[in-house]
Amino acid sequence: MSDDVASAFSQMRELGRYNQILFISDTCQAFTMVDKIEVPDVYSIGSSLKGQNSYASHSDTEVGQSVIDRYSKIVKDFIDDAVSLTSDPLSKNADMPFDDATVAVM
């Protein structure tokens, strides 16, 4: 998998498709996905190191699966707080706060 990720970023770099990338990997042994990336300006964050698991924060009984892991929930909560702290009440978008789906995609 790390070869595929590295290859994709290399091709994107050659084609000038990005200036900088923040790659977030949220899975067991997440940092193994970025082991082979050698192109500049790709920054990575992962929920676990090699040999570590990534644990669920909570699950949805209707879906029957975990819906978010602990790391992702903490990052999401941090972004939610940061967005609410930087919201400009005079902004034209003040009446359109970020919802959970929007922040999850960020």
C-alpha positions in Angstrom: 0.0 0.0 0.0 2.8 2.5 0.8 4.2 1.9 -2.7 0.9 2.9 -4.2 0.5 6.0 -2.0 4.1 7.1 -2.8 3.6 6.5 -6.5 0.4 8.6 -6.5 2.1 11.5 -4.8 5.1 11.2 -7.1 2.9 11.4 -10.2 0.9 14.3 -8.7 4.2 16.2 -8.1 5.5 15.6 -11.6 2.2 16.9 -13.0 2.2 20.0 -10.7 -1.1 19.0 -9.1 -0.2 20.3 -5.6 1.8 22.8 -3.7 1.6 21.1 -0.3 -0.4 18.1 0.9 -1.5 17.0 4.4 -2.1 13.3 4.2 -4.1 11.9 7.1 -4.1 8.2 7.6 -6.5 6.7 10.1 -6.1 3.0 10.4 -4.2 0.4 12.2 -0.4 0.9 11.6 -1.3 4.1 9.8 2.2 5.4 9.4 3.2 2.4 7.3 1.2 4.0 4.5 3.7 6.8 4.2 7.0 4.9 4.6 7.9 5.2 0.9 6.9 8.9 0.2 10.0 10.7 -0.9 8.6 13.8 -2.7 8.8 17.2 -1.0 5.9 19.1 0.6 3.9 16.0 1.6 3.1 16.1 5.3 1.6 13.2 7.1 -0.4 12.5 10.2 -1.4 9.1 11.3 -3.4 7.5 14.1 -0.9 4.7 14.8 2.6 3.6 14.3 3.8 0.3 12.9 2.7 -2.5 15.2 0.0 -0.3 16.8 -3.8 -0.6 16.5 -6.3 2.2 16.0 -9.2 2.0 18.5 -12.8 3.0 18.0 -14.3 5.9 19.9 -17.8 4.6 19.6 -20.0 2.6 17.2 -23.4 2.8 15.6 -25.7 -0.1 16.3 -27.7 0.5 13.2 -24.6 0.3 11.0 -23.0 -2.4 13.2 -19.6 -0.8 12.9 -17.4 1.7 14.6 -18.0 5.1 13.0 -15.0 7.0 14.2 -11.8 6.1 16.0 -10.4 7.9 19.0 -7.7 9.8 17.1 -10.1 11.0 14.4 -12.7 12.1 17.1 -10.0 14.2 18.9 -8.9 15.8 15.7 -12.5 16.5 14.6 -13.2 18.0 18.0 -10.1 20.2 17.8 -11.1 21.4 14.3 -14.7 22.1 15.5 -13.3 24.2 18.4 -10.8 26.0 16.1 -13.6 26.8 13.6 -15.9 28.1 16.4 -13.0 30.2 17.8 -12.2 31.8 14.4 -15.7 32.3 13.2 -16.3 35.9 12.3 -19.8 37.0 13.2 -19.7 39.7 10.6 -18.7 37.3 7.9 -21.2 36.6 5.0 -20.9 32.9 6.0 -21.6 33.4 9.7 -25.1 31.9 9.3 -23.7 28.8 7.7 -21.6 27.1 10.4 -19.7 23.9 9.6 -21.7 20.8 10.2 -20.3 17.4 11.2 -20.3 16.1 7.6 -18.3 19.2 6.4 -15.7 19.0 9.2 -15.4 15.2 8.7 -14.4 15.8 5.1 -11.9 18.5 6.0 
